Amino acid sequence: MRINLRTDLRRSRHRVLALLGTAALALAGAVALPTTAQAANILSNPGFESGSLSPWSCTGNLGSVVSSPVHGGSKALAGAVSSSDNAQCSQTVSVQPNTTYSLSGWVRGSYVYLGVDGGASTWTTSPSAYSQLSVSFTTGASQTSAKIYVHGWYAQGTYYADDISLDGPGGGGGSDTQAPTAPTNLTSTGKTSSSVSLSWGASSDNVGVTAYDIYSGSNQVLSVSGTSATVSGLASSTAYTFTVKARDAAGNTSGASNSVSVTTDAGGGGGTGFKQAAPYLYLGWGDPPSATSVMSSTGVKWFTMAFMLDSGGCNPAWDGSRALTGGTDQTVINQIRSAGGDVVPSFGGWQGSKLGANCSSASALAGALQKVIDAYGLKAIDMDIENTDEFENEAVQAKILTALKTVKANNPGLRTIVTFGTSTTGPTYYGNRLIEQAQSLNAGIDVFTIMPFDFGGGSDMYGNTVNAAEGLKAKLKSTFGWDDATAYSHIGISGMNGLSDQQENTTPAIWTHKSV
C-alpha cells in the first residue's frame, strides 16, 4: 500500500476548459466490381468470440473486447475513440490478385467506418442499435494481401463492431503457407507482485511478421506487434512459464520460443523498494519546508513532486512554467537523493494545462512522460487524474493508460501509479471505468491511489477512508481476479492533511491507536 499526503493549497476549484475543433468527415469512393469469386469468410476471429483482439490490431491500444452490446454470440469489439484517435482496428489477410471480395459487418455508434486500406469504404451516421455495413472491392493484378479496418470518428464516442465478414477466396495458389521463424532469446526484463515484463529477438518471415502471441503455459495471454510486452494480472509469489510464437498475415504461426520461468514478487507493494509513504512536495507556491529536514525528522524517504504540466506542444514542465531540469525542482530532487531518498513526479492534478488532456495521442503522451523519466532516471511516475478534462473523459483515460503501458514496457522496472477521487464507499462511476479500462488495455498499473477527502458534510474521515479503501479493494478483486493480499498491494491512499475544500479536518489524532 502506498500512502501520501497533500495540502489544500493546490485544490483551487478553478477549471480550465478546452474547446475542441470540429473535424470534417470524408468518404472514400468504391470501385467498379467484376464477377465475385466463391464466398467464404477469410477473416480470423470475425466476431471476437475468442475473448481477445488477436489477430486484430487497434491504434492507440484503444480497442477492447466487450460482452455488451453484441450483435451475435457473446462478444464484440469496442473502440474507445478520442479527440485525436479514431480507434481504428484492422486485420491483414492473404487474398488472390484481380479478385472481387465482399466486406460486411455490424456496427453501432456515431460515424463508424468499414473498409479496406487504400480502397473502398462505407460508413453509417449514428445508429442507436447495430446496423449492417457492406462494401465490395477488387484486388489489384499483383495484390496478395488486404488490410481490413473498422473505426469510429474523432470525439464521437465509443463505437462497437461485431460479426465482420470478408467473403472470397483465401490466398489460394500462390498463398502464403510459410510460417515465421521462432522468436529467440526470450528473457524476463522485470517483475512485480502481479506482472512480468518480457523481451525477445525478432522472427523473420517470407512476407512479414504481424504479431507475437505470448503464452503462459498452454494459454495465450497477450498478443503484441513488437518484441516486448508486460503480462499483468498475475498472482503474487507464483511461478509462471512463458513462451512466445510469431504469426504472419496469413495466420501461419511459428514454433515456440525458448521458455522462461519467472516467480512474481510477494504481495505488499508492487515490488522491492516501492512500499513507502510519499508526501506531496509542491514548490510552486508559498514557503515549502526543507525536504531533507523532513526526511531527518520523520524518516520519510520518498516525496511525490507536484505537478508536471504541459508548457505547450505536449512538452513537460514543472507547473507548466518551470524548466524540466536545471531549476529549483532539480536542486531539491538532487538534495533528496543525496540524503538517501527519491521522488515520484506527479503529472496532472485538478487544474492547469495537463499533458494527458493536451497531448494529441497516446504515443505523444508517452513521449512526454519519457522525457521526464530520462531527465531524472525515475523508478516511478504518478498520473493524478482529476476534473472533467481527464478523469471524466473516458477517451482521455484510455490515452493516459495506454501511454503508461508504453513507458512501462520501454522502461523495465518502472512503477506506474494512477491517482483519482473516490466516494465514501469506493470508486465512483469514472473510477470504476478507469480500473476497467486498465484491465481491458492490460496497462499493468502498479498502484491505484484514491483521494479520500472532499466528501462534504463533516465527514468521519477515518471511517470514510477505511470504507473507501475497502471499496477499492473489492473493485480490484472483481476486475482483476486478485485475492485480498494482492488487491491491497495495489492500493494507495492520498489523504489530505488539515482542512479540505469541504472543511473536513484530517489530523494525526483521528489515526491514533487506529490502523487501516
VEXDREN-2710 file (C-alpha; in Angstrom, 1 decimal):
% VEXDREN-2710
k/r/px/py/pz
1/MET/0.0/0.0/0.0
2/ARG/1.3/3.4/-0.9
3/ILE/0.4/6.5/1.2
4/ASN/0.9/10.2/0.6
5/LEU/-0.4/13.4/2.0
6/ARG/-1.2/16.6/0.3
7/THR/-2.0/20.2/1.4
8/ASP/-5.1/22.1/0.3
9/LEU/-3.1/24.8/-1.5
10/ARG/-3.4/23.3/-5.0
11/ARG/-7.0/22.3/-4.7
12/SER/-8.5/25.5/-6.1
13/ARG/-11.7/24.8/-8.0
14/HIS/-10.7/27.0/-10.9
15/ARG/-11.4/24.9/-14.0
16/VAL/-9.6/25.1/-17.3
17/LEU/-11.8/24.4/-20.3
18/ALA/-10.5/23.2/-23.7
19/LEU/-12.5/23.8/-26.9
20/LEU/-12.3/21.0/-29.5
21/GLY/-12.5/21.9/-33.2
22/THR/-14.9/20.1/-35.5
23/ALA/-13.3/17.7/-38.0
24/ALA/-14.7/17.3/-41.5
25/LEU/-15.8/13.8/-42.5
26/ALA/-14.5/12.2/-45.7
27/LEU/-15.8/9.2/-47.6
28/ALA/-13.7/7.2/-50.0
29/GLY/-15.4/6.1/-53.2
30/ALA/-16.0/2.5/-54.2
31/VAL/-14.5/0.8/-57.3
32/ALA/-16.4/-0.9/-60.1
33/LEU/-17.0/-4.6/-59.5
34/PRO/-16.3/-7.6/-61.7
35/THR/-17.6/-11.1/-61.1
36/THR/-17.3/-12.2/-57.5
37/ALA/-15.4/-15.4/-56.6
38/GLN/-16.9/-18.2/-54.4
39/ALA/-17.7/-16.7/-51.0
40/ALA/-16.1/-17.8/-47.7
41/ASN/-15.2/-15.6/-44.7
42/ILE/-11.4/-15.5/-44.6
43/LEU/-11.1/-13.2/-41.6
44/SER/-9.9/-14.7/-38.3
45/ASN/-11.8/-14.0/-35.1
46/PRO/-14.5/-12.1/-37.0
47/GLY/-16.9/-12.0/-34.1
48/PHE/-14.3/-11.5/-31.3
49/GLU/-15.6/-14.7/-29.7
50/SER/-12.1/-15.7/-28.7
51/GLY/-12.3/-13.0/-26.0
52/SER/-9.2/-11.3/-27.3
53/LEU/-8.4/-8.9/-30.1
54/SER/-5.9/-11.2/-31.9
55/PRO/-5.2/-11.0/-34.8
56/TRP/-6.9/-7.6/-34.9
57/SER/-4.7/-4.6/-34.1
58/CYS/-6.1/-1.3/-32.8
59/THR/-4.4/2.1/-33.0
60/GLY/-3.5/3.6/-29.6
61/ASN/-4.5/0.3/-28.0
62/LEU/-8.0/1.8/-27.8
63/GLY/-9.8/-1.4/-28.8
64/SER/-11.1/-4.0/-26.4
65/VAL/-13.4/-7.0/-26.4
66/VAL/-16.7/-6.5/-24.5
67/SER/-19.7/-8.6/-23.6
68/SER/-22.3/-5.9/-24.2
69/PRO/-23.7/-4.7/-26.5
70/VAL/-23.2/-7.5/-29.0
71/HIS/-24.8/-8.4/-32.3
72/GLY/-24.2/-12.1/-32.3
73/GLY/-22.6/-14.5/-29.9
74/SER/-21.3/-13.3/-26.6
75/LYS/-18.5/-10.8/-27.6
76/ALA/-18.0/-7.7/-29.7
77/LEU/-15.3/-5.1/-30.4
78/ALA/-15.4/-1.7/-28.6
79/GLY/-13.3/1.2/-30.0
80/ALA/-12.7/4.0/-27.4
81/VAL/-12.4/6.9/-29.9
82/SER/-10.7/10.1/-28.6
83/SER/-10.4/13.6/-29.9
84/SER/-7.1/12.6/-31.6
85/ASP/-7.5/8.9/-32.4
86/ASN/-10.3/7.2/-34.3
87/ALA/-9.5/3.9/-32.7
88/GLN/-9.0/2.0/-36.0
89/CYS/-8.9/-1.8/-35.6
90/SER/-7.5/-3.7/-38.6
91/GLN/-6.6/-7.2/-39.7
92/THR/-4.4/-8.1/-42.7
93/VAL/-5.3/-11.2/-44.7
94/SER/-4.0/-13.0/-47.8
95/VAL/-6.0/-12.5/-51.0
96/GLN/-5.9/-13.5/-54.6
97/PRO/-5.0/-10.9/-57.3
98/ASN/-7.7/-9.5/-59.6
99/THR/-10.5/-10.9/-57.5
100/THR/-13.7/-9.4/-56.1
101/TYR/-14.3/-9.6/-52.3
102/SER/-17.4/-8.6/-50.3
103/LEU/-16.9/-7.0/-46.9
104/SER/-19.7/-6.6/-44.4
105/GLY/-20.0/-6.1/-40.7
106/TRP/-22.4/-5.0/-38.0
107/VAL/-21.7/-1.7/-36.2
108/ARG/-23.1/0.6/-33.6
109/GLY/-22.1/4.2/-32.8
110/SER/-21.7/7.6/-34.4
111/TYR/-19.9/7.7/-37.8
112/VAL/-18.5/4.2/-37.9
113/TYR/-16.4/3.2/-40.9
114/LEU/-15.8/-0.2/-42.5
115/GLY/-13.4/-0.6/-45.4
116/VAL/-10.1/-1.9/-47.0
117/ASP/-6.9/0.1/-46.7
118/GLY/-6.3/2.0/-49.9
119/GLY/-9.6/1.1/-51.3
120/ALA/-13.4/1.2/-50.8
121/SER/-15.1/2.0/-47.6
122/THR/-18.6/2.7/-46.2
123/TRP/-20.0/4.3/-43.1
124/THR/-23.1/4.9/-41.0
125/THR/-24.2/8.0/-39.2
126/SER/-25.3/7.4/-35.7
127/PRO/-27.4/4.2/-35.2
128/SER/-28.5/3.5/-31.6
129/ALA/-28.6/-0.2/-32.4
130/TYR/-26.5/-2.4/-34.6
131/SER/-26.8/-1.9/-38.3
132/GLN/-25.1/-3.7/-41.2
133/LEU/-22.5/-2.1/-43.4
134/SER/-21.5/-3.7/-46.8
135/VAL/-19.0/-2.8/-49.5
136/SER/-17.1/-4.6/-52.2
137/PHE/-13.7/-4.2/-53.7
138/THR/-11.4/-5.8/-56.3
139/THR/-7.8/-6.6/-55.7
140/GLY/-5.0/-5.4/-58.0
141/ALA/-3.3/-7.5/-60.6
142/SER/-0.5/-8.5/-58.3
143/GLN/-2.1/-7.9/-54.9
144/THR/-1.7/-10.8/-52.4
145/SER/-2.8/-9.1/-49.1
146/ALA/-5.5/-6.7/-47.9
147/LYS/-5.9/-4.7/-44.7
148/ILE/-9.5/-4.7/-43.5
149/TYR/-10.4/-2.0/-41.0
150/VAL/-13.2/-0.6/-38.9
151/HIS/-13.0/2.7/-37.0
152/GLY/-15.1/5.5/-35.5
153/TRP/-14.7/9.2/-35.8
154/TYR/-12.8/11.7/-33.7
155/ALA/-14.6/12.8/-30.5
156/GLN/-17.7/10.9/-31.5
157/GLY/-17.7/8.4/-28.6
158/THR/-17.1/4.7/-28.3
159/TYR/-18.2/2.6/-31.3
160/TYR/-19.0/-1.2/-31.4
161/ALA/-18.5/-3.7/-34.2
162/ASP/-19.3/-7.4/-34.5
163/ASP/-19.6/-10.3/-37.0
164/ILE/-17.3/-8.8/-39.6
165/SER/-17.0/-10.9/-42.8
166/LEU/-14.7/-10.8/-45.8
167/ASP/-16.2/-13.2/-48.4
168/GLY/-14.0/-14.5/-51.1
169/PRO/-11.1/-17.0/-51.7
170/GLY/-8.1/-17.1/-49.5
171/GLY/-4.6/-16.6/-50.9
172/GLY/-5.1/-19.8/-52.9
173/GLY/-2.5/-20.9/-55.5
174/GLY/0.3/-18.5/-54.6
175/SER/-1.0/-18.1/-51.0
176/ASP/1.5/-17.7/-48.1
177/THR/1.9/-21.0/-46.3
178/GLN/5.4/-20.4/-44.8
179/ALA/5.4/-19.9/-41.1
180/PRO/7.8/-17.3/-39.5
181/THR/10.9/-18.5/-37.6
182/ALA/10.5/-18.9/-33.9
183/PRO/11.4/-15.9/-31.7
184/THR/14.7/-16.2/-29.9
185/ASN/16.3/-15.3/-26.6
186/LEU/13.1/-14.8/-24.6
187/THR/14.1/-13.2/-21.3
188/SER/12.4/-11.6/-18.3
189/THR/13.3/-7.9/-18.0
190/GLY/11.4/-7.1/-14.8
191/LYS/8.6/-8.3/-12.5
192/THR/6.3/-7.1/-9.7
193/SER/3.9/-9.0/-7.5
194/SER/1.3/-9.0/-10.3
195/SER/3.2/-8.6/-13.6
196/VAL/6.2/-9.9/-15.6
197/SER/7.9/-7.9/-18.4
198/LEU/9.4/-9.9/-21.3
199/SER/11.5/-9.3/-24.4
200/TRP/12.7/-11.5/-27.2
201/GLY/14.5/-11.5/-30.5
202/ALA/12.5/-10.7/-33.7
203/SER/11.3/-13.5/-36.0
204/SER/11.7/-13.4/-39.8
205/ASP/9.1/-14.3/-42.4
206/ASN/8.9/-14.5/-46.2
207/VAL/6.2/-11.9/-46.2
208/GLY/6.3/-10.3/-42.8
209/VAL/5.5/-10.9/-39.1
210/THR/2.3/-9.2/-38.0
211/ALA/2.1/-10.3/-34.3
212/TYR/3.7/-12.1/-31.4
213/ASP/1.5/-14.3/-29.2
214/ILE/2.6/-14.7/-25.6
215/TYR/1.7/-17.9/-23.8
216/SER/1.6/-18.7/-20.1
217/GLY/1.8/-22.5/-20.2
218/SER/-0.7/-23.5/-22.9
219/ASN/-2.8/-20.4/-22.6
220/GLN/-2.4/-17.4/-24.8
221/VAL/-2.5/-14.4/-22.5
222/LEU/-1.4/-11.5/-24.8
223/SER/-0.7/-10.5/-28.4
224/VAL/1.5/-7.6/-29.4
225/SER/3.2/-6.2/-32.5
226/GLY/6.6/-5.5/-31.0
227/THR/9.3/-7.6/-29.3
228/SER/8.5/-6.8/-25.7
229/ALA/5.4/-7.0/-23.5
230/THR/4.3/-6.9/-19.9
231/VAL/1.9/-9.6/-18.8
232/SER/-0.3/-8.2/-15.9
233/GLY/-3.0/-9.5/-13.6
234/LEU/-0.8/-12.3/-12.2
235/ALA/-0.9/-13.7/-8.7
236/SER/1.8/-12.8/-6.2
237/SER/4.6/-15.3/-5.2
238/THR/3.6/-17.6/-8.1
239/ALA/5.8/-19.3/-10.7
240/TYR/4.8/-18.8/-14.4
241/THR/6.4/-20.2/-17.5
242/PHE/6.2/-18.1/-20.7
243/THR/6.8/-18.8/-24.4
244/VAL/6.2/-16.6/-27.5
245/LYS/5.1/-17.5/-31.0
246/ALA/5.3/-15.3/-34.1
247/ARG/2.4/-15.0/-36.6
248/ASP/2.1/-13.6/-40.1
249/ALA/-0.8/-12.0/-42.0
250/ALA/-1.9/-15.4/-43.4
251/GLY/-2.2/-16.8/-39.9
252/ASN/0.9/-19.0/-40.2
253/THR/2.3/-19.5/-36.7
254/SER/5.9/-20.2/-35.8
255/GLY/7.2/-22.7/-33.3
256/ALA/7.5/-21.6/-29.7
257/SER/10.5/-19.6/-28.4
258/ASN/12.6/-20.9/-25.6
259/SER/10.6/-20.9/-22.3
260/VAL/11.4/-18.6/-19.4
261/SER/10.2/-19.3/-15.8
262/VAL/9.5/-16.3/-13.5
263/THR/8.2/-16.2/-10.0
264/THR/6.3/-13.0/-9.2
265/ASP/7.2/-10.9/-6.1
266/ALA/5.4/-11.3/-2.8
267/GLY/2.3/-9.1/-2.5
268/GLY/2.6/-5.9/-0.5
269/GLY/3.7/-3.0/-2.7
270/GLY/4.3/-3.9/-6.3
271/GLY/8.0/-4.8/-5.9
272/THR/11.0/-4.3/-3.7
273/GLY/11.6/-0.7/-2.6
274/PHE/8.2/0.6/-3.6
275/LYS/6.2/0.2/-0.4
276/GLN/6.5/3.7/1.1
277/ALA/5.0/6.9/2.3
278/ALA/5.5/9.7/-0.2
279/PRO/4.0/13.1/1.0
280/TYR/3.4/15.7/-1.6
281/LEU/6.0/18.4/-2.1
282/TYR/4.8/21.4/-4.1
283/LEU/7.4/24.0/-4.9
284/GLY/5.2/26.4/-6.9
285/TRP/3.7/28.5/-4.1
286/GLY/4.3/29.7/-0.6
287/ASP/7.2/28.6/1.6
288/PRO/7.6/24.8/1.3
289/PRO/9.6/23.0/4.1
290/SER/13.1/21.7/3.5
291/ALA/12.8/18.2/2.1
292/THR/15.9/17.0/3.8
293/SER/14.8/18.4/7.2
294/VAL/11.5/16.5/6.8
295/MET/13.5/13.3/6.0
296/SER/15.7/13.6/9.1
297/SER/12.9/14.4/11.5
298/THR/10.3/11.9/10.2
299/GLY/12.1/9.1/8.5
300/VAL/10.3/9.8/5.2
301/LYS/12.4/8.9/2.2
302/TRP/10.2/9.5/-0.8
303/PHE/8.3/12.6/-2.0
304/THR/5.6/13.0/-4.6
305/MET/6.7/16.0/-6.6
306/ALA/3.8/18.0/-7.8
307/PHE/2.9/18.9/-10.5
308/MET/4.2/18.2/-14.0
309/LEU/2.1/20.0/-16.6
310/ASP/2.2/21.0/-20.3
311/SER/4.2/24.1/-21.2
312/GLY/2.7/23.9/-24.7
313/GLY/3.0/21.5/-27.5
314/CYS/3.0/18.4/-25.3
315/ASN/6.2/19.5/-23.6
316/PRO/6.5/18.7/-19.8
317/ALA/7.5/21.4/-17.3
318/TRP/7.1/21.8/-13.6
319/ASP/3.7/23.6/-13.1
320/GLY/3.8/24.1/-16.9
321/SER/6.2/27.0/-16.5
322/ARG/9.4/26.0/-14.7
323/ALA/12.1/24.2/-16.8
324/LEU/12.2/20.4/-16.6
325/THR/15.8/20.5/-15.5
326/GLY/18.3/23.0/-14.1
327/GLY/16.0/24.8/-11.8
328/THR/14.8/24.7/-8.2
329/ASP/12.9/21.4/-8.7
330/GLN/16.0/19.6/-9.8
331/THR/18.0/21.1/-7.0
332/VAL/15.6/19.8/-4.4
333/ILE/15.4/16.4/-6.1
334/ASN/19.2/16.2/-6.0
335/GLN/19.1/17.0/-2.3
336/ILE/16.6/14.3/-1.6
337/ARG/18.6/11.7/-3.4
338/SER/21.8/12.8/-1.7
339/ALA/20.1/12.2/1.6
340/GLY/19.1/8.6/0.5
341/GLY/15.6/9.3/-0.8
342/ASP/13.8/9.5/-4.1
343/VAL/10.9/11.1/-5.9
344/VAL/7.7/10.3/-7.8
345/PRO/6.8/13.1/-10.2
346/SER/3.0/13.6/-10.3
347/PHE/1.5/14.5/-13.7
348/GLY/-1.8/16.4/-13.8
349/GLY/-3.8/17.5/-10.7
350/TRP/-7.0/19.5/-10.5
351/GLN/-6.2/22.5/-12.7
352/GLY/-3.7/23.7/-15.2
353/SER/-2.8/22.6/-18.8
354/LYS/-2.4/18.9/-18.5
355/LEU/-0.4/16.6/-20.7
356/GLY/-3.0/13.8/-20.6
357/ALA/-5.7/16.1/-22.0
358/ASN/-3.5/18.1/-24.4
359/CYS/-1.1/15.6/-26.0
360/SER/-2.5/14.6/-29.3
361/SER/-2.2/10.8/-28.9
362/ALA/-1.2/8.1/-26.5
363/SER/2.2/7.9/-28.3
364/ALA/2.8/11.6/-27.9
365/LEU/1.9/11.5/-24.2
366/ALA/4.2/8.5/-23.8
367/GLY/7.0/10.6/-25.4
368/ALA/6.3/13.5/-22.9
369/LEU/6.4/11.1/-20.0
370/GLN/9.6/9.6/-21.3
371/LYS/11.3/13.0/-21.3
372/VAL/10.8/13.2/-17.6
373/ILE/11.8/9.6/-17.0
374/ASP/15.0/10.2/-18.9
375/ALA/15.7/13.5/-17.2
376/TYR/15.7/12.1/-13.7
377/GLY/16.2/8.3/-14.2
378/LEU/12.9/7.7/-12.5
379/LYS/11.7/4.5/-10.7
380/ALA/8.1/5.5/-10.6
381/ILE/5.6/8.1/-12.0
382/ASP/2.2/9.1/-10.9
383/MET/-0.8/10.3/-13.1
384/ASP/-3.1/12.4/-10.9
385/ILE/-6.3/12.2/-13.0
386/GLU/-8.9/14.7/-12.0
387/ASN/-11.6/17.0/-13.3
388/THR/-13.7/16.7/-16.4
389/ASP/-10.8/17.0/-18.9
390/GLU/-9.1/13.8/-17.8
391/PHE/-11.0/11.8/-15.1
392/GLU/-14.4/12.3/-16.5
393/ASN/-13.3/11.7/-20.1
394/GLU/-13.2/8.0/-21.0
395/ALA/-11.1/8.6/-24.1
396/VAL/-8.5/10.6/-22.2
397/GLN/-8.5/7.9/-19.5
398/ALA/-7.7/5.4/-22.2
399/LYS/-5.0/7.7/-23.7
400/ILE/-3.3/8.0/-20.3
401/LEU/-3.5/4.3/-19.5
402/THR/-2.1/3.4/-23.0
403/ALA/0.8/5.9/-22.5
404/LEU/1.6/4.4/-19.1
405/LYS/1.6/0.9/-20.7
406/THR/4.0/2.1/-23.3
407/VAL/6.5/3.7/-20.9
408/LYS/6.3/0.7/-18.6
409/ALA/7.2/-1.6/-21.5
410/ASN/10.0/0.7/-22.6
411/ASN/11.5/1.1/-19.0
412/PRO/11.7/-2.3/-17.3
413/GLY/11.1/-1.9/-13.6
414/LEU/9.3/1.4/-13.8
415/ARG/6.3/1.6/-11.4
416/THR/3.1/3.3/-12.6
417/ILE/0.5/4.9/-10.3
418/VAL/-2.9/6.4/-11.1
419/THR/-4.4/8.7/-8.5
420/PHE/-8.1/9.7/-8.6
421/GLY/-11.1/10.8/-6.4
422/THR/-13.4/8.5/-4.6
423/SER/-16.7/8.3/-2.8
424/THR/-17.1/7.3/0.8
425/THR/-17.7/3.7/-0.2
426/GLY/-15.2/3.2/-3.0
427/PRO/-14.6/4.3/-6.7
428/THR/-17.2/6.4/-8.4
429/TYR/-18.5/5.6/-12.0
430/TYR/-15.4/7.1/-13.5
431/GLY/-13.1/5.5/-11.0
432/ASN/-14.6/2.1/-11.8
433/ARG/-14.3/2.9/-15.6
434/LEU/-10.7/3.8/-15.1
435/ILE/-10.0/0.4/-13.4
436/GLU/-11.9/-1.5/-16.0
437/GLN/-10.0/0.3/-18.9
438/ALA/-6.7/-0.5/-17.1
439/GLN/-7.7/-4.2/-17.1
440/SER/-9.0/-4.2/-20.7
441/LEU/-5.9/-2.4/-22.1
442/ASN/-3.6/-4.7/-20.0
443/ALA/-1.9/-1.4/-18.8
444/GLY/-0.1/-3.1/-15.9
445/ILE/-0.8/-0.3/-13.4
446/ASP/1.1/-1.0/-10.2
447/VAL/-0.9/1.2/-7.8
448/PHE/-4.4/2.6/-7.9
449/THR/-4.4/5.5/-5.4
450/ILE/-7.6/7.1/-4.1
451/MET/-8.0/10.6/-2.7
452/PRO/-10.4/10.1/0.3
453/PHE/-11.5/13.7/1.0
454/ASP/-13.9/16.4/-0.2
455/PHE/-16.8/14.1/0.7
456/GLY/-18.6/17.1/2.2
457/GLY/-20.8/17.4/5.3
458/GLY/-18.4/17.0/8.2
459/SER/-17.3/13.5/7.3
460/ASP/-15.9/10.8/9.6
461/MET/-12.5/11.0/7.8
462/TYR/-11.2/7.8/9.5
463/GLY/-14.3/5.7/8.8
464/ASN/-14.8/7.0/5.3
465/THR/-11.1/6.5/4.3
466/VAL/-11.3/2.9/5.5
467/ASN/-14.6/2.3/3.7
468/ALA/-13.3/3.9/0.5
469/ALA/-10.2/1.7/0.6
470/GLU/-12.3/-1.4/1.2
471/GLY/-14.5/-0.4/-1.8
472/LEU/-11.4/0.0/-4.0
473/LYS/-10.1/-3.4/-2.8
474/ALA/-13.4/-5.1/-3.8
475/LYS/-13.4/-3.4/-7.2
476/LEU/-9.8/-4.5/-7.9
477/LYS/-10.6/-8.1/-6.8
478/SER/-13.7/-8.3/-9.1
479/THR/-11.9/-6.7/-12.1
480/PHE/-8.5/-8.5/-12.0
481/GLY/-9.4/-11.7/-10.1
482/TRP/-7.0/-10.9/-7.3
483/ASP/-7.1/-12.2/-3.8
484/ASP/-7.3/-9.8/-0.8
485/ALA/-3.5/-9.6/-0.3
486/THR/-2.8/-8.9/-4.0
487/ALA/-5.5/-6.2/-4.2
488/TYR/-4.2/-4.5/-1.0
489/SER/-0.7/-4.5/-2.5
490/HIS/-2.1/-2.4/-5.4
491/ILE/-3.9/0.2/-3.3
492/GLY/-2.6/3.7/-2.5
493/ILE/-4.1/6.4/-0.3
494/SER/-3.5/10.1/-0.9
495/GLY/-5.1/11.8/2.1
496/MET/-5.5/15.5/2.8
497/ASN/-3.6/16.9/5.8
498/GLY/-5.6/19.6/7.6
499/LEU/-8.7/21.1/6.2
500/SER/-10.1/20.1/2.8
501/ASP/-12.1/22.3/0.4
502/GLN/-15.2/20.9/2.2
503/GLN/-13.8/21.8/5.6
504/GLU/-13.2/18.2/6.6
505/ASN/-10.4/18.1/9.1
506/THR/-7.8/15.4/8.9
507/THR/-5.5/15.3/11.9
508/PRO/-3.0/12.9/13.4
509/ALA/-5.4/12.4/16.3
510/ILE/-8.0/10.6/14.2
511/TRP/-5.4/7.9/13.3
512/THR/-4.1/7.5/16.8
513/HIS/-4.4/3.9/18.0
514/LYS/-6.2/3.1/14.8
515/SER/-5.0/1.3/11.7
516/VAL/-6.4/0.7/8.2
END
